[in-house]
Amino acid sequence: MLNNNKFGLDFGTSNSLISLQNKGIILNEPSVVAISIDDNSIISIGYEAKEMLGKTPEGIISKKPIKGGAIANYKISEMMIKYFFSKVPKTKFLTGSQVVSSVSSGLTSVEKRALYEAIINSGAKKVFLMQETLLTAIGSNLPIGTSSGNMVINIGGGTAEFAIISLNGVVVSDSIRVGGEYINDSIINFLKKNRSIVIGDQMAENIKIEIGSALPLTSPLEMEIKGRDSITGMPKSINIDTNTVVEAIKSPLNLIIQTTRQLLERTPPELSSDIIDRGILLSGGTALLRNIDTLLSRAIGIPVYISDNPLLTVSNGASEALKYMDSLSKNIKNPL
């Protein structure tokens, strides 16, 4: 079945989102798959597979095929994309559609080709790969067509993307493989080293969401966490507070601050004054971390504000970008 649907795809390390032009987000599921070891068949994808993380019996593994914003397992990623599009209401057939997909500016040509081919083999007629930061700006309705400078930072599950945008293009950009999952790993490693407790990814994610903060709080939130004693191997539970999490995640946040400064140092002087006046747009799931905007603003001396829907901005920008293909054509990153 052929159609003229125009989709936006944010195939992320932690979550995958699909948007339909003029309709907004129509699918949002975890980028997780559960596989049978015996025959490599897929048992479940998305929410059901995420529930299995760290809990699967022998013969089944639950994994994420996207690492650091790049496809780590091509076959599984292709099957996952097909599955997600099959769940789209009233548009069950991707065949014949146009798709704009976000990509990290740090991906190699091989990694971009893997994503491109996975979407094409899912049935899309045309695929356009565009930088996450540019799609973030479009999804946030920034005036990117003007000669004024706009700075965007998008921090997802696997990467943090940085860019200065002007005249419908990216002037300077950077990408580091530091995101929400790196922050989770920092929490896991800190608690193992300093509290002698081993926790899993799901618990680390819950800690970050429920009591996490980029800056100390005068009235810290508290939470009971459960895991395994790293010395005795026995089950263990302890209480931690927000300020413990602040200490645990200093390293990844400092990397984000450092990269922000380095990008500003490379920004043309003509655009620097615009950034001071306009501030920096922060998006992505990690933008929801308490006080991360305040931390960045204090560290670099420039106002930082969070987009209205930081989790959805890239996907919405991807579906809307098809309206401006003529002016954005130079930013298409399709592999040759």
C-alpha positions as CSV (number, residue, x, y, z in Angstrom):
1,M,0.0,0.0,0.0
2,L,1.5,3.3,-1.1
3,N,0.8,6.6,0.8
4,N,2.0,10.1,1.0
5,N,2.5,10.2,4.8
6,K,5.3,12.3,6.1
7,F,6.9,10.9,9.3
8,G,9.5,12.2,11.7
9,L,11.6,9.6,13.5
10,D,13.7,10.0,16.6
11,F,15.3,6.6,16.9
12,G,17.1,7.1,20.2
13,T,19.3,5.2,22.6
14,S,16.6,5.1,25.3
15,N,13.3,5.8,23.4
16,S,12.0,5.9,19.9
17,L,9.4,8.5,18.8
18,I,7.5,8.8,15.6
19,S,5.6,11.9,14.6
20,L,3.3,12.5,11.7
21,Q,3.2,15.9,9.9
22,N,0.5,18.1,11.3
23,K,-0.5,15.4,13.8
24,G,2.4,15.5,16.3
25,I,3.7,12.5,18.3
26,I,1.9,9.2,17.4
27,L,4.3,6.7,19.0
28,N,6.7,6.8,21.9
29,E,8.3,3.5,23.1
30,P,11.5,2.4,24.7
31,S,14.3,1.3,22.3
32,V,14.5,-2.2,23.9
33,V,14.1,-5.7,22.4
34,A,14.0,-9.1,24.1
35,I,15.5,-11.9,22.1
36,S,15.6,-15.7,22.3
37,I,19.2,-16.9,22.4
38,D,18.3,-20.3,20.8
39,D,17.0,-19.0,17.5
40,N,17.6,-15.2,17.7
41,S,13.8,-14.7,17.4
42,I,12.3,-11.5,18.8
43,I,10.1,-12.1,21.8
44,S,9.0,-8.5,22.5
45,I,9.9,-4.9,21.7
46,G,9.3,-1.6,23.5
47,Y,7.6,-1.3,26.8
48,E,7.2,-5.1,27.4
49,A,10.9,-5.7,26.6
50,K,12.0,-2.8,28.9
51,E,10.2,-4.5,31.8
52,M,12.4,-7.5,31.2
53,L,15.7,-5.6,31.5
54,G,17.9,-7.4,34.1
55,K,15.2,-9.9,34.8
56,T,15.2,-12.4,32.0
57,P,15.6,-16.2,32.5
58,E,18.2,-18.3,30.8
59,G,17.7,-18.4,27.0
60,I,16.4,-14.8,26.8
61,I,18.3,-11.5,26.7
62,S,16.8,-8.0,26.8
63,K,19.0,-5.4,25.1
64,K,19.2,-2.0,23.5
65,P,20.3,-2.1,19.9
66,I,21.2,1.6,19.9
67,K,24.5,2.6,21.7
68,G,25.6,6.2,21.9
69,G,23.1,7.3,19.3
70,A,24.4,4.7,16.7
71,I,23.0,1.4,15.6
72,A,24.9,-1.4,17.3
73,N,22.9,-4.2,15.9
74,Y,21.6,-3.6,12.3
75,K,19.2,-6.6,12.0
76,I,17.5,-6.0,15.3
77,S,17.3,-2.2,14.7
78,E,15.6,-2.8,11.3
79,M,13.1,-5.2,12.9
80,M,12.4,-2.7,15.7
81,I,11.8,0.2,13.2
82,K,9.3,-2.0,11.2
83,Y,7.6,-3.0,14.4
84,F,7.2,0.6,15.6
85,F,5.8,1.8,12.3
86,S,3.4,-1.2,12.3
87,K,1.8,0.2,15.5
88,V,1.2,3.6,14.0
89,P,-2.6,4.2,14.0
90,K,-4.3,4.3,10.6
91,T,-1.0,4.3,8.8
92,K,0.1,0.7,9.3
93,F,2.1,0.6,6.1
94,L,5.2,2.6,5.9
95,T,5.6,1.8,2.2
96,G,5.8,4.9,0.1
97,S,6.2,7.3,2.9
98,Q,8.7,10.0,3.4
99,V,10.7,10.0,6.6
100,V,13.0,12.5,8.2
101,S,15.2,10.9,10.9
102,S,17.4,12.6,13.4
103,V,21.1,11.8,13.5
104,S,24.0,12.7,15.8
105,S,26.6,15.0,14.3
106,G,29.2,12.6,15.7
107,L,28.1,9.6,13.7
108,T,30.4,8.1,11.1
109,S,29.4,7.6,7.5
110,V,29.0,3.8,8.2
111,E,26.7,4.5,11.2
112,K,24.6,6.9,9.1
113,R,24.3,4.3,6.3
114,A,23.2,1.7,8.8
115,L,20.3,3.9,10.0
116,Y,19.4,5.0,6.5
117,E,19.2,1.5,5.1
118,A,17.3,0.2,8.1
119,I,14.5,2.8,7.4
120,I,14.6,2.2,3.7
121,N,14.3,-1.6,4.2
122,S,11.3,-0.9,6.4
123,G,9.5,0.4,3.4
124,A,10.0,4.1,3.2
125,K,10.1,5.7,-0.2
126,K,12.4,8.6,0.8
127,V,14.6,9.0,3.8
128,F,16.3,12.3,4.9
129,L,18.8,12.3,7.7
130,M,19.2,15.6,9.6
131,Q,21.2,16.7,12.7
132,E,19.3,16.5,16.0
133,T,20.1,20.1,16.9
134,L,18.6,21.5,13.7
135,L,15.4,19.4,14.2
136,T,15.4,20.6,17.8
137,A,15.4,24.2,16.6
138,I,12.6,23.5,14.1
139,G,10.5,21.7,16.7
140,S,11.0,24.6,19.1
141,N,10.0,27.2,16.4
142,L,13.2,29.0,16.6
143,P,13.8,31.6,13.8
144,I,16.5,29.6,12.1
145,G,16.0,31.2,8.7
146,T,17.3,34.6,9.9
147,S,20.9,35.7,10.1
148,S,20.7,35.7,13.9
149,G,22.5,33.0,15.9
150,N,20.6,30.4,17.9
151,M,22.3,27.9,20.2
152,V,20.8,24.6,20.9
153,I,21.8,21.7,23.2
154,N,19.9,18.4,23.0
155,I,20.8,15.8,25.6
156,G,19.3,12.4,24.9
157,G,19.8,9.0,26.2
158,G,23.1,8.3,24.4
159,T,24.5,11.6,23.3
160,A,24.6,15.4,23.9
161,E,24.4,17.5,20.8
162,F,25.6,21.1,20.6
163,A,25.1,23.6,17.7
164,I,25.0,27.2,16.6
165,I,22.3,27.6,14.0
166,S,21.8,30.5,11.5
167,L,20.4,31.0,8.0
168,N,18.8,27.5,8.0
169,G,22.1,25.8,8.7
170,V,24.5,24.6,11.3
171,V,27.4,27.0,11.7
172,V,29.4,25.0,14.3
173,S,28.5,21.8,16.1
174,D,29.8,19.2,18.5
175,S,28.7,15.9,19.9
176,I,29.7,13.8,22.9
177,R,28.5,10.3,23.8
178,V,27.3,11.6,27.2
179,G,23.6,11.4,27.9
180,G,20.9,10.0,30.3
181,E,22.4,6.5,30.2
182,Y,25.9,7.8,31.0
183,I,24.4,9.6,34.0
184,N,22.7,6.4,35.1
185,D,26.0,4.6,34.9
186,S,27.6,7.3,37.0
187,I,25.0,6.7,39.7
188,I,25.5,3.0,39.6
189,N,29.3,3.3,39.9
190,F,29.2,5.9,42.6
191,L,26.8,3.8,44.8
192,K,28.9,0.7,44.3
193,K,32.1,2.5,45.3
194,N,30.8,4.7,48.1
195,R,27.8,2.8,49.5
196,S,28.8,-0.8,48.7
197,I,25.5,-1.5,46.9
198,V,25.0,-2.8,43.4
199,I,21.9,-1.6,41.5
200,G,20.6,-2.1,38.0
201,D,19.8,0.3,35.2
202,Q,16.2,0.6,36.0
203,M,16.9,1.5,39.7
204,A,19.4,4.1,38.6
205,E,16.9,5.6,36.1
206,N,14.3,5.8,38.9
207,I,16.8,7.5,41.2
208,K,17.6,10.1,38.6
209,I,14.0,10.9,37.9
210,E,12.6,10.8,41.4
211,I,15.3,12.6,43.4
212,G,18.0,13.6,41.0
213,S,19.3,17.2,40.6
214,A,22.2,18.9,38.9
215,L,22.6,21.2,42.0
216,P,22.3,20.5,45.7
217,L,18.9,21.2,47.3
218,T,18.4,22.9,50.7
219,S,15.7,20.4,51.4
220,P,16.9,17.2,49.7
221,L,14.5,14.6,48.5
222,E,15.0,11.1,49.9
223,M,14.5,7.6,48.5
224,E,14.9,4.0,49.6
225,I,16.9,2.0,47.0
226,K,17.3,-1.8,46.8
227,G,20.1,-3.8,45.3
228,R,22.8,-6.3,46.2
229,D,25.6,-5.8,48.7
230,S,28.8,-5.5,46.7
231,I,30.8,-7.2,49.5
232,T,28.5,-10.0,50.8
233,G,26.4,-10.5,47.8
234,M,23.3,-10.4,49.9
235,P,20.2,-8.2,49.1
236,K,20.5,-4.7,50.6
237,S,18.5,-1.6,50.9
238,I,19.6,1.9,51.9
239,N,18.3,5.4,51.9
240,I,19.9,8.1,49.8
241,D,19.1,11.8,49.1
242,T,19.3,14.2,46.3
243,N,22.6,15.6,47.3
244,T,24.2,12.2,47.0
245,V,23.0,12.0,43.5
246,V,24.4,15.5,42.8
247,E,27.8,14.2,43.8
248,A,27.4,11.0,41.7
249,I,26.7,12.8,38.5
250,K,29.2,15.6,38.6
251,S,31.5,14.1,36.0
252,P,29.0,13.7,33.1
253,L,27.6,17.2,33.8
254,N,31.1,18.7,33.8
255,L,31.7,17.2,30.4
256,I,28.5,18.9,29.1
257,I,29.6,22.2,30.5
258,Q,33.1,21.8,29.1
259,T,31.8,21.0,25.6
260,T,29.4,24.0,25.8
261,R,32.3,26.3,26.5
262,Q,34.4,24.9,23.7
263,L,31.5,25.4,21.2
264,L,31.1,29.0,22.3
265,E,34.8,29.6,21.9
266,R,34.5,28.4,18.2
267,T,31.4,30.6,17.6
268,P,31.9,33.5,15.1
269,P,31.9,36.8,17.0
270,E,29.1,38.1,14.9
271,L,26.8,35.4,16.4
272,S,28.1,35.4,19.9
273,S,26.2,38.6,20.8
274,D,23.0,36.9,19.6
275,I,23.6,33.9,21.9
276,I,24.0,36.3,24.8
277,D,20.7,38.0,24.0
278,R,18.7,35.0,23.1
279,G,20.1,32.5,25.5
280,I,20.6,28.7,24.9
281,L,17.8,26.3,24.2
282,L,18.1,23.0,26.1
283,S,16.1,19.9,25.0
284,G,16.1,16.1,25.2
285,G,15.1,13.9,28.1
286,T,18.0,14.9,30.3
287,A,16.7,18.5,30.2
288,L,14.1,17.3,32.7
289,L,16.9,16.8,35.3
290,R,16.2,19.2,38.1
291,N,18.3,22.4,37.9
292,I,20.3,21.4,34.9
293,D,19.4,24.7,33.2
294,T,20.5,26.7,36.3
295,L,23.8,24.7,36.5
296,L,24.6,25.5,32.8
297,S,23.6,29.1,33.1
298,R,25.8,29.7,36.2
299,A,28.8,27.8,34.6
300,I,28.8,29.7,31.3
301,G,27.2,33.0,32.2
302,I,24.5,32.9,29.6
303,P,20.7,32.3,30.1
304,V,19.6,28.7,29.5
305,Y,16.0,27.8,29.0
306,I,14.3,24.5,28.5
307,S,12.0,23.8,25.5
308,D,8.3,23.3,26.1
309,N,8.3,19.6,25.4
310,P,12.0,18.5,25.7
311,L,11.2,14.8,25.1
312,L,9.2,15.4,22.0
313,T,11.0,18.3,20.3
314,V,13.3,16.4,18.0
315,S,10.6,14.1,16.7
316,N,8.1,17.0,16.1
317,G,10.9,18.9,14.4
318,A,11.6,15.9,12.1
319,S,8.0,15.7,10.8
320,E,7.8,19.4,10.3
321,A,11.1,19.7,8.5
322,L,9.6,18.2,5.4
323,K,7.7,21.5,4.9
324,Y,11.0,23.3,4.5
325,M,13.0,20.8,2.4
326,D,14.0,23.4,-0.2
327,S,15.8,25.7,2.4
328,L,17.1,22.8,4.4
329,S,18.4,20.6,1.6
330,K,22.0,21.4,2.3
331,N,21.6,19.9,5.8
332,I,20.6,16.4,4.6
333,K,23.2,13.9,5.8
334,N,22.2,10.9,3.6
335,P,25.1,8.5,3.0
336,L,26.2,8.3,-0.7
